[in-house]
Amino acid sequence: MTETLNNICLDQEVIVKQIKGDGMLKRRLMDLGFIPEASLKCILISPFKDPKAYRINNNTIALRNIDAKNIEVVYANN
């Protein structure tokens, strides 16, 4: 089942399938490590649920939900 990154819960592991969005945003996300087939995990959710922090390639990256909506993921256990 395909989902967007902003909808995953704390401690869920997912795999990036596709990045949508305009050229600059897509490039920025890819530079941060959000590339197809990369696995990541939601490790922190702020008190107001925006932004969320993700662990990817041994780095912690915080993304706003508006940016995370552009990343399509599938659950790692599928």
N, CA, C and O atoms as a CHARMM CRD file, in Angstrom:
* protein
*
  312
    1    1 MET  N      0.84500  -1.19000   0.00000 PROA 1      0.00000
    2    1 MET  CA     0.00000   0.00000   0.00000 PROA 1      0.00000
    3    1 MET  C      0.88400   1.24600   0.00000 PROA 1      0.00000
    4    1 MET  O      1.78700   1.37100   0.82800 PROA 1      0.00000
    5    2 THR  N      0.62700   2.15400  -0.91900 PROA 2      0.00000
    6    2 THR  CA     1.40400   3.38300  -1.01100 PROA 2      0.00000
    7    2 THR  C      0.80700   4.44600  -0.11100 PROA 2      0.00000
    8    2 THR  O     -0.41100   4.60900  -0.03900 PROA 2      0.00000
    9    3 GLU  N      1.67000   5.15800   0.56700 PROA 3      0.00000
   10    3 GLU  CA     1.29400   6.19200   1.52500 PROA 3      0.00000
   11    3 GLU  C      2.24000   7.36300   1.32100 PROA 3      0.00000
   12    3 GLU  O      3.27600   7.21400   0.67300 PROA 3      0.00000
   13    4 THR  N      1.90100   8.52900   1.86400 PROA 4      0.00000
   14    4 THR  CA     2.84900   9.64100   1.83300 PROA 4      0.00000
   15    4 THR  C      3.54200   9.72100   3.18400 PROA 4      0.00000
   16    4 THR  O      2.98500   9.32200   4.20600 PROA 4      0.00000
   17    5 LEU  N      4.75400  10.23700   3.17500 PROA 5      0.00000
   18    5 LEU  CA     5.59800  10.24100   4.36400 PROA 5      0.00000
   19    5 LEU  C      4.96600  10.97700   5.54500 PROA 5      0.00000
   20    5 LEU  O      5.17600  10.58500   6.69300 PROA 5      0.00000
   21    6 ASN  N      4.21600  12.01000   5.29200 PROA 6      0.00000
   22    6 ASN  CA     3.61800  12.78400   6.38700 PROA 6      0.00000
   23    6 ASN  C      2.59900  11.98400   7.19800 PROA 6      0.00000
   24    6 ASN  O      2.25200  12.38600   8.30900 PROA 6      0.00000
   25    7 ASN  N      2.11500  10.86800   6.66900 PROA 7      0.00000
   26    7 ASN  CA     1.08900  10.07700   7.35200 PROA 7      0.00000
   27    7 ASN  C      1.63200   8.92600   8.18100 PROA 7      0.00000
   28    7 ASN  O      0.85600   8.24000   8.84700 PROA 7      0.00000
   29    8 ILE  N      2.94100   8.69100   8.16500 PROA 8      0.00000
   30    8 ILE  CA     3.44000   7.55700   8.94900 PROA 8      0.00000
   31    8 ILE  C      3.54300   7.93200  10.42400 PROA 8      0.00000
   32    8 ILE  O      3.70600   9.09900  10.78100 PROA 8      0.00000
   33    9 CYS  N      3.44400   6.92600  11.25300 PROA 9      0.00000
   34    9 CYS  CA     3.45600   7.12400  12.70400 PROA 9      0.00000
   35    9 CYS  C      4.86000   6.93900  13.27800 PROA 9      0.00000
   36    9 CYS  O      5.77400   6.47500  12.59600 PROA 9      0.00000
   37   10 LEU  N      4.99900   7.30400  14.51400 PROA 10     0.00000
   38   10 LEU  CA     6.26100   7.17200  15.23300 PROA 10     0.00000
   39   10 LEU  C      6.74300   5.72700  15.21200 PROA 10     0.00000
   40   10 LEU  O      5.95400   4.80200  15.40600 PROA 10     0.00000
   41   11 ASP  N      8.02300   5.53600  14.98000 PROA 11     0.00000
   42   11 ASP  CA     8.69900   4.23900  14.95000 PROA 11     0.00000
   43   11 ASP  C      8.31900   3.34300  13.77500 PROA 11     0.00000
   44   11 ASP  O      8.69000   2.16900  13.76600 PROA 11     0.00000
   45   12 GLN  N      7.60000   3.85200  12.79400 PROA 12     0.00000
   46   12 GLN  CA     7.29700   3.05500  11.60600 PROA 12     0.00000
   47   12 GLN  C      8.44400   3.15500  10.61300 PROA 12     0.00000
   48   12 GLN  O      9.00400   4.22900  10.39300 PROA 12     0.00000
   49   13 GLU  N      8.77900   2.02800  10.02300 PROA 13     0.00000
   50   13 GLU  CA     9.81900   1.99200   9.00900 PROA 13     0.00000
   51   13 GLU  C      9.16800   1.89800   7.63100 PROA 13     0.00000
   52   13 GLU  O      8.24300   1.11300   7.42100 PROA 13     0.00000
   53   14 VAL  N      9.65900   2.70200   6.70400 PROA 14     0.00000
   54   14 VAL  CA     9.11200   2.73900   5.35200 PROA 14     0.00000
   55   14 VAL  C     10.24800   2.78900   4.33000 PROA 14     0.00000
   56   14 VAL  O     11.40700   3.02800   4.66900 PROA 14     0.00000
   57   15 ILE  N      9.87900   2.55800   3.07900 PROA 15     0.00000
   58   15 ILE  CA    10.81800   2.63700   1.96500 PROA 15     0.00000
   59   15 ILE  C     10.29500   3.66600   0.98000 PROA 15     0.00000
   60   15 ILE  O      9.11800   3.64900   0.62100 PROA 15     0.00000
   61   16 VAL  N     11.16600   4.55800   0.54400 PROA 16     0.00000
   62   16 VAL  CA    10.79000   5.60400  -0.40700 PROA 16     0.00000
   63   16 VAL  C     10.53700   4.96200  -1.76200 PROA 16     0.00000
   64   16 VAL  O     11.35200   4.18000  -2.25100 PROA 16     0.00000
   65   17 LYS  N      9.41000   5.29600  -2.36100 PROA 17     0.00000
   66   17 LYS  CA     9.08500   4.80100  -3.69600 PROA 17     0.00000
   67   17 LYS  C      9.23100   5.88400  -4.75300 PROA 17     0.00000
   68   17 LYS  O      9.74400   5.62300  -5.84200 PROA 17     0.00000
   69   18 GLN  N      8.78400   7.09500  -4.44400 PROA 18     0.00000
   70   18 GLN  CA     8.78100   8.15600  -5.45000 PROA 18     0.00000
   71   18 GLN  C      8.75000   9.51200  -4.76600 PROA 18     0.00000
   72   18 GLN  O      8.19400   9.66100  -3.67800 PROA 18     0.00000
   73   19 ILE  N      9.35500  10.49700  -5.41700 PROA 19     0.00000
   74   19 ILE  CA     9.30000  11.86800  -4.92600 PROA 19     0.00000
   75   19 ILE  C      8.57300  12.70200  -5.96300 PROA 19     0.00000
   76   19 ILE  O      8.94700  12.72300  -7.13600 PROA 19     0.00000
   77   20 LYS  N      7.52800  13.38900  -5.52000 PROA 20     0.00000
   78   20 LYS  CA     6.76400  14.26700  -6.39800 PROA 20     0.00000
   79   20 LYS  C      7.19200  15.70300  -6.11500 PROA 20     0.00000
   80   20 LYS  O      8.00800  15.94500  -5.22600 PROA 20     0.00000
   81   21 GLY  N      6.65500  16.63500  -6.85100 PROA 21     0.00000
   82   21 GLY  CA     6.92000  18.04000  -6.58300 PROA 21     0.00000
   83   21 GLY  C      7.70600  18.71000  -7.68600 PROA 21     0.00000
   84   21 GLY  O      8.10000  18.08300  -8.66900 PROA 21     0.00000
   85   22 ASP  N      7.92600  20.00800  -7.49800 PROA 22     0.00000
   86   22 ASP  CA     8.65800  20.76900  -8.51300 PROA 22     0.00000
   87   22 ASP  C     10.14400  20.44500  -8.45700 PROA 22     0.00000
   88   22 ASP  O     10.59300  19.73700  -7.55600 PROA 22     0.00000
   89   23 GLY  N     10.88900  20.94600  -9.39000 PROA 23     0.00000
   90   23 GLY  CA    12.29600  20.61300  -9.51800 PROA 23     0.00000
   91   23 GLY  C     13.14000  20.93700  -8.30200 PROA 23     0.00000
   92   23 GLY  O     13.94000  20.10600  -7.87300 PROA 23     0.00000
   93   24 MET  N     12.97900  22.13800  -7.72900 PROA 24     0.00000
   94   24 MET  CA    13.81400  22.54000  -6.59800 PROA 24     0.00000
   95   24 MET  C     13.52500  21.71500  -5.35400 PROA 24     0.00000
   96   24 MET  O     14.45100  21.28200  -4.66800 PROA 24     0.00000
   97   25 LEU  N     12.25400  21.49400  -5.05700 PROA 25     0.00000
   98   25 LEU  CA    11.88600  20.71100  -3.88200 PROA 25     0.00000
   99   25 LEU  C     12.33600  19.26700  -4.04900 PROA 25     0.00000
  100   25 LEU  O     12.88800  18.67700  -3.12000 PROA 25     0.00000
  101   26 LYS  N     12.11000  18.70500  -5.20300 PROA 26     0.00000
  102   26 LYS  CA    12.51500  17.32400  -5.45700 PROA 26     0.00000
  103   26 LYS  C     14.02800  17.17600  -5.30400 PROA 26     0.00000
  104   26 LYS  O     14.50300  16.21500  -4.70000 PROA 26     0.00000
  105   27 ARG  N     14.77400  18.12000  -5.84800 PROA 27     0.00000
  106   27 ARG  CA    16.23500  18.06600  -5.75100 PROA 27     0.00000
  107   27 ARG  C     16.70100  18.18700  -4.30100 PROA 27     0.00000
  108   27 ARG  O     17.61200  17.47400  -3.88000 PROA 27     0.00000
  109   28 ARG  N     16.07800  19.09100  -3.53700 PROA 28     0.00000
  110   28 ARG  CA    16.44000  19.27600  -2.12600 PROA 28     0.00000
  111   28 ARG  C     16.20500  18.00300  -1.32900 PROA 28     0.00000
  112   28 ARG  O     17.05000  17.59800  -0.53100 PROA 28     0.00000
  113   29 LEU  N     15.04400  17.36700  -1.54800 PROA 29     0.00000
  114   29 LEU  CA    14.73200  16.13700  -0.83000 PROA 29     0.00000
  115   29 LEU  C     15.71000  15.02300  -1.19400 PROA 29     0.00000
  116   29 LEU  O     16.13600  14.26100  -0.32700 PROA 29     0.00000
  117   30 MET  N     16.06100  14.92900  -2.45900 PROA 30     0.00000
  118   30 MET  CA    17.01500  13.91100  -2.88400 PROA 30     0.00000
  119   30 MET  C     18.39700  14.18100  -2.29600 PROA 30     0.00000
  120   30 MET  O     19.09600  13.24500  -1.90800 PROA 30     0.00000
  121   31 ASP  N     18.79500  15.44000  -2.22600 PROA 31     0.00000
  122   31 ASP  CA    20.08400  15.79100  -1.61800 PROA 31     0.00000
  123   31 ASP  C     20.13200  15.42300  -0.13800 PROA 31     0.00000
  124   31 ASP  O     21.20300  15.12600   0.39200 PROA 31     0.00000
  125   32 LEU  N     18.98200  15.44100   0.53100 PROA 32     0.00000
  126   32 LEU  CA    18.90900  15.07600   1.94500 PROA 32     0.00000
  127   32 LEU  C     18.91800  13.56400   2.15400 PROA 32     0.00000
  128   32 LEU  O     19.04100  13.09700   3.28600 PROA 32     0.00000
  129   33 GLY  N     18.78800  12.79500   1.07000 PROA 33     0.00000
  130   33 GLY  CA    18.83500  11.34300   1.17700 PROA 33     0.00000
  131   33 GLY  C     17.52700  10.63600   0.89700 PROA 33     0.00000
  132   33 GLY  O     17.46500   9.40900   0.95700 PROA 33     0.00000
  133   34 PHE  N     16.48500  11.38100   0.59200 PROA 34     0.00000
  134   34 PHE  CA    15.19100  10.78000   0.28400 PROA 34     0.00000
  135   34 PHE  C     15.17500  10.37300  -1.19200 PROA 34     0.00000
  136   34 PHE  O     14.60800  11.06000  -2.04200 PROA 34     0.00000
  137   35 ILE  N     15.80900   9.24400  -1.46100 PROA 35     0.00000
  138   35 ILE  CA    15.89600   8.74700  -2.82800 PROA 35     0.00000
  139   35 ILE  C     15.12100   7.43600  -2.91800 PROA 35     0.00000
  140   35 ILE  O     14.95800   6.75300  -1.90700 PROA 35     0.00000
  141   36 PRO  N     14.64300   7.07000  -4.10500 PROA 36     0.00000
  142   36 PRO  CA    13.89800   5.81500  -4.23500 PROA 36     0.00000
  143   36 PRO  C     14.68300   4.62600  -3.69600 PROA 36     0.00000
  144   36 PRO  O     15.89100   4.51300  -3.90400 PROA 36     0.00000
  145   37 GLU  N     13.97700   3.74800  -3.00400 PROA 37     0.00000
  146   37 GLU  CA    14.48900   2.52700  -2.37700 PROA 37     0.00000
  147   37 GLU  C     15.24700   2.77400  -1.06300 PROA 37     0.00000
  148   37 GLU  O     15.73300   1.82000  -0.45400 PROA 37     0.00000
  149   38 ALA  N     15.35500   4.02500  -0.61600 PROA 38     0.00000
  150   38 ALA  CA    15.98000   4.30800   0.68100 PROA 38     0.00000
  151   38 ALA  C     14.99300   3.95200   1.79400 PROA 38     0.00000
  152   38 ALA  O     13.79800   4.22900   1.68900 PROA 38     0.00000
  153   39 SER  N     15.50100   3.34500   2.84600 PROA 39     0.00000
  154   39 SER  CA    14.62900   3.03300   3.98100 PROA 39     0.00000
  155   39 SER  C     14.81700   4.10100   5.05200 PROA 39     0.00000
  156   39 SER  O     15.91200   4.63200   5.23500 PROA 39     0.00000
  157   40 LEU  N     13.73800   4.40200   5.74900 PROA 40     0.00000
  158   40 LEU  CA    13.78300   5.42000   6.79400 PROA 40     0.00000
  159   40 LEU  C     12.77500   5.09700   7.86500 PROA 40     0.00000
  160   40 LEU  O     11.90900   4.23800   7.69900 PROA 40     0.00000
  161   41 LYS  N     12.90700   5.80900   8.97500 PROA 41     0.00000
  162   41 LYS  CA    12.04800   5.57200  10.13500 PROA 41     0.00000
  163   41 LYS  C     11.68200   6.91700  10.75700 PROA 41     0.00000
  164   41 LYS  O     12.52900   7.80500  10.86100 PROA 41     0.00000
  165   42 CYS  N     10.43500   7.06800  11.16500 PROA 42     0.00000
  166   42 CYS  CA    10.00300   8.25800  11.89000 PROA 42     0.00000
  167   42 CYS  C     10.46300   8.09700  13.33900 PROA 42     0.00000
  168   42 CYS  O     10.06700   7.14900  14.01900 PROA 42     0.00000
  169   43 ILE  N     11.29800   9.02400  13.80800 PROA 43     0.00000
  170   43 ILE  CA    11.85800   8.88100  15.15800 PROA 43     0.00000
  171   43 ILE  C     11.37400   9.93900  16.14600 PROA 43     0.00000
  172   43 ILE  O     11.56400   9.78600  17.35200 PROA 43     0.00000
  173   44 LEU  N     10.75200  11.00900  15.65200 PROA 44     0.00000
  174   44 LEU  CA    10.30100  12.06500  16.55800 PROA 44     0.00000
  175   44 LEU  C      9.17100  12.84500  15.90700 PROA 44     0.00000
  176   44 LEU  O      9.22700  13.18200  14.72400 PROA 44     0.00000
  177   45 ILE  N      8.15400  13.12200  16.69500 PROA 45     0.00000
  178   45 ILE  CA     7.05100  13.96400  16.23500 PROA 45     0.00000
  179   45 ILE  C      6.94900  15.13600  17.19500 PROA 45     0.00000
  180   45 ILE  O      6.84500  14.94300  18.40700 PROA 45     0.00000
  181   46 SER  N      6.97700  16.33900  16.66500 PROA 46     0.00000
  182   46 SER  CA     6.92900  17.52400  17.52200 PROA 46     0.00000
  183   46 SER  C      5.56400  17.61800  18.21900 PROA 46     0.00000
  184   46 SER  O      4.61500  16.96200  17.79000 PROA 46     0.00000
  185   47 PRO  N      5.45200  18.41000  19.26800 PROA 47     0.00000
  186   47 PRO  CA     4.19500  18.49700  20.02300 PROA 47     0.00000
  187   47 PRO  C      2.98300  18.89100  19.17900 PROA 47     0.00000
  188   47 PRO  O      1.86600  18.46100  19.46600 PROA 47     0.00000
  189   48 PHE  N      3.18900  19.69700  18.15400 PROA 48     0.00000
  190   48 PHE  CA     2.07300  20.09800  17.30200 PROA 48     0.00000
  191   48 PHE  C      1.98700  19.25000  16.03300 PROA 48     0.00000
  192   48 PHE  O      1.26300  19.59300  15.09900 PROA 48     0.00000
  193   49 LYS  N      2.73400  18.13500  16.00400 PROA 49     0.00000
  194   49 LYS  CA     2.74700  17.15700  14.92500 PROA 49     0.00000
  195   49 LYS  C      3.35900  17.66900  13.62700 PROA 49     0.00000
  196   49 LYS  O      3.22000  17.02800  12.58500 PROA 49     0.00000
  197   50 ASP  N      4.01600  18.78600  13.67500 PROA 50     0.00000
  198   50 ASP  CA     4.68500  19.33600  12.49700 PROA 50     0.00000
  199   50 ASP  C      5.82700  20.21200  12.97800 PROA 50     0.00000
  200   50 ASP  O      5.56200  21.20200  13.66000 PROA 50     0.00000
  201   51 PRO  N      7.06600  19.91400  12.67000 PROA 51     0.00000
  202   51 PRO  CA     7.57400  18.87900  11.76600 PROA 51     0.00000
  203   51 PRO  C      7.75300  17.53500  12.46000 PROA 51     0.00000
  204   51 PRO  O      7.52700  17.39700  13.66300 PROA 51     0.00000
  205   52 LYS  N      8.16900  16.54300  11.66300 PROA 52     0.00000
  206   52 LYS  CA     8.53900  15.22500  12.15800 PROA 52     0.00000
  207   52 LYS  C     10.00400  14.99400  11.79900 PROA 52     0.00000
  208   52 LYS  O     10.50400  15.53200  10.81100 PROA 52     0.00000
  209   53 ALA  N     10.68300  14.18900  12.61000 PROA 53     0.00000
  210   53 ALA  CA    12.08600  13.86400  12.33600 PROA 53     0.00000
  211   53 ALA  C     12.17600  12.41500  11.86500 PROA 53     0.00000
  212   53 ALA  O     11.50200  11.52800  12.38900 PROA 53     0.00000
  213   54 TYR  N     13.01700  12.20500  10.87600 PROA 54     0.00000
  214   54 TYR  CA    13.18300  10.88200  10.27600 PROA 54     0.00000
  215   54 TYR  C     14.65300  10.49200  10.32900 PROA 54     0.00000
  216   54 TYR  O     15.53500  11.33800  10.18100 PROA 54     0.00000
  217   55 ARG  N     14.91300   9.19500  10.54400 PROA 55     0.00000
  218   55 ARG  CA    16.27300   8.66600  10.51200 PROA 55     0.00000
  219   55 ARG  C     16.45300   8.02600   9.14100 PROA 55     0.00000
  220   55 ARG  O     15.74300   7.08700   8.77900 PROA 55     0.00000
  221   56 ILE  N     17.42100   8.55400   8.38300 PROA 56     0.00000
  222   56 ILE  CA    17.71600   8.03600   7.05600 PROA 56     0.00000
  223   56 ILE  C     19.22800   8.06400   6.86100 PROA 56     0.00000
  224   56 ILE  O     19.86100   9.10200   7.05500 PROA 56     0.00000
  225   57 ASN  N     19.79900   6.94600   6.48600 PROA 57     0.00000
  226   57 ASN  CA    21.25500   6.83400   6.28200 PROA 57     0.00000
  227   57 ASN  C     22.04800   7.32300   7.49400 PROA 57     0.00000
  228   57 ASN  O     23.03200   8.04700   7.34000 PROA 57     0.00000
  229   58 ASN  N     21.62800   6.93700   8.68500 PROA 58     0.00000
  230   58 ASN  CA    22.27700   7.34500   9.93900 PROA 58     0.00000
  231   58 ASN  C     22.29300   8.84900  10.16400 PROA 58     0.00000
  232   58 ASN  O     23.13300   9.35600  10.90700 PROA 58     0.00000
  233   59 ASN  N     21.38200   9.55900   9.53600 PROA 59     0.00000
  234   59 ASN  CA    21.20800  10.99700   9.74100 PROA 59     0.00000
  235   59 ASN  C     19.78600  11.25100  10.21500 PROA 59     0.00000
  236   59 ASN  O     18.87000  10.49800   9.88500 PROA 59     0.00000
  237   60 THR  N     19.60900  12.29800  10.97600 PROA 60     0.00000
  238   60 THR  CA    18.28400  12.71300  11.40400 PROA 60     0.00000
  239   60 THR  C     17.89800  13.96500  10.63200 PROA 60     0.00000
  240   60 THR  O     18.59100  14.98100  10.67300 PROA 60     0.00000
  241   61 ILE  N     16.77700  13.86900   9.92900 PROA 61     0.00000
  242   61 ILE  CA    16.29500  14.97300   9.09600 PROA 61     0.00000
  243   61 ILE  C     14.89200  15.33500   9.55500 PROA 61     0.00000
  244   61 ILE  O     14.03400  14.45900   9.66200 PROA 61     0.00000
  245   62 ALA  N     14.64600  16.61000   9.82700 PROA 62     0.00000
  246   62 ALA  CA    13.30400  17.07900  10.17200 PROA 62     0.00000
  247   62 ALA  C     12.66300  17.66800   8.92600 PROA 62     0.00000
  248   62 ALA  O     13.26500  18.47700   8.22100 PROA 62     0.00000
  249   63 LEU  N     11.42600  17.24700   8.66900 PROA 63     0.00000
  250   63 LEU  CA    10.68900  17.75300   7.51000 PROA 63     0.00000
  251   63 LEU  C      9.32800  18.26500   7.94600 PROA 63     0.00000
  252   63 LEU  O      8.67300  17.68100   8.80900 PROA 63     0.00000
  253   64 ARG  N      8.92100  19.35200   7.34100 PROA 64     0.00000
  254   64 ARG  CA     7.55400  19.83000   7.54500 PROA 64     0.00000
  255   64 ARG  C      6.61200  18.89200   6.80000 PROA 64     0.00000
  256   64 ARG  O      6.99300  18.29000   5.79600 PROA 64     0.00000
  257   65 ASN  N      5.39500  18.77100   7.28900 PROA 65     0.00000
  258   65 ASN  CA     4.41500  17.89200   6.65100 PROA 65     0.00000
  259   65 ASN  C      4.12600  18.30000   5.21500 PROA 65     0.00000
  260   65 ASN  O      3.87800  17.44400   4.36600 PROA 65     0.00000
  261   66 ILE  N      4.15400  19.57900   4.93800 PROA 66     0.00000
  262   66 ILE  CA     3.87700  20.04200   3.57700 PROA 66     0.00000
  263   66 ILE  C      4.92700  19.52700   2.59100 PROA 66     0.00000
  264   66 ILE  O      4.61700  19.27800   1.42600 PROA 66     0.00000
  265   67 ASP  N      6.16300  19.36900   3.05600 PROA 67     0.00000
  266   67 ASP  CA     7.21300  18.80300   2.19800 PROA 67     0.00000
  267   67 ASP  C      7.14300  17.28000   2.18400 PROA 67     0.00000
  268   67 ASP  O      7.37100  16.65900   1.14600 PROA 67     0.00000
  269   68 ALA  N      6.83400  16.67900   3.31900 PROA 68     0.00000
  270   68 ALA  CA     6.76100  15.21800   3.41600 PROA 68     0.00000
  271   68 ALA  C      5.62500  14.64500   2.57200 PROA 68     0.00000
  272   68 ALA  O      5.66300  13.47000   2.20800 PROA 68     0.00000
  273   69 LYS  N      4.61400  15.45600   2.25700 PROA 69     0.00000
  274   69 LYS  CA     3.51000  14.99400   1.40600 PROA 69     0.00000
  275   69 LYS  C      3.97800  14.64300   0.00000 PROA 69     0.00000
  276   69 LYS  O      3.28100  13.93600  -0.72600 PROA 69     0.00000
  277   70 ASN  N      5.13600  15.12400  -0.38300 PROA 70     0.00000
  278   70 ASN  CA     5.65200  14.86700  -1.73100 PROA 70     0.00000
  279   70 ASN  C      6.43900  13.56600  -1.83200 PROA 70     0.00000
  280   70 ASN  O      6.91800  13.22000  -2.91100 PROA 70     0.00000
  281   71 ILE  N      6.57700  12.84800  -0.74000 PROA 71     0.00000
  282   71 ILE  CA     7.35000  11.60500  -0.73800 PROA 71     0.00000
  283   71 ILE  C      6.40400  10.42900  -0.57000 PROA 71     0.00000
  284   71 ILE  O      5.76500  10.27700   0.47100 PROA 71     0.00000
  285   72 GLU  N      6.31900   9.59400  -1.60600 PROA 72     0.00000
  286   72 GLU  CA     5.48500   8.39200  -1.53600 PROA 72     0.00000
  287   72 GLU  C      6.32900   7.25900  -0.97500 PROA 72     0.00000
  288   72 GLU  O      7.47000   7.05300  -1.39100 PROA 72     0.00000
  289   73 VAL  N      5.75900   6.52800  -0.03000 PROA 73     0.00000
  290   73 VAL  CA     6.47400   5.44200   0.63800 PROA 73     0.00000
  291   73 VAL  C      5.59500   4.19600   0.71400 PROA 73     0.00000
  292   73 VAL  O      4.37600   4.26200   0.55700 PROA 73     0.00000
  293   74 VAL  N      6.24500   3.06400   0.95800 PROA 74     0.00000
  294   74 VAL  CA     5.54100   1.81900   1.27300 PROA 74     0.00000
  295   74 VAL  C      6.10200   1.31500   2.60200 PROA 74     0.00000
  296   74 VAL  O      7.25700   1.57600   2.93700 PROA 74     0.00000
  297   75 TYR  N      5.28900   0.60700   3.33600 PROA 75     0.00000
  298   75 TYR  CA     5.72600   0.09700   4.62800 PROA 75     0.00000
  299   75 TYR  C      6.77600  -0.97800   4.43600 PROA 75     0.00000
  300   75 TYR  O      6.65700  -1.81100   3.53700 PROA 75     0.00000
  301   76 ALA  N      7.79600  -0.96700   5.26300 PROA 76     0.00000
  302   76 ALA  CA     8.94000  -1.86600   5.11500 PROA 76     0.00000
  303   76 ALA  C      8.57100  -3.32500   5.34700 PROA 76     0.00000
  304   76 ALA  O      9.23800  -4.20900   4.81000 PROA 76     0.00000
  305   77 ASN  N      7.54100  -3.60700   6.12200 PROA 77     0.00000
  306   77 ASN  CA     7.18500  -4.98600   6.41300 PROA 77     0.00000
  307   77 ASN  C      6.32400  -5.62000   5.32600 PROA 77     0.00000
  308   77 ASN  O      5.91900  -6.77500   5.45800 PROA 77     0.00000
  309   78 ASN  N      6.03800  -4.87900   4.24900 PROA 78     0.00000
  310   78 ASN  CA     5.25200  -5.44100   3.12500 PROA 78     0.00000
  311   78 ASN  C      6.14900  -6.07400   2.11900 PROA 78     0.00000
  312   78 ASN  O      5.67500  -6.59600   1.11000 PROA 78     0.00000
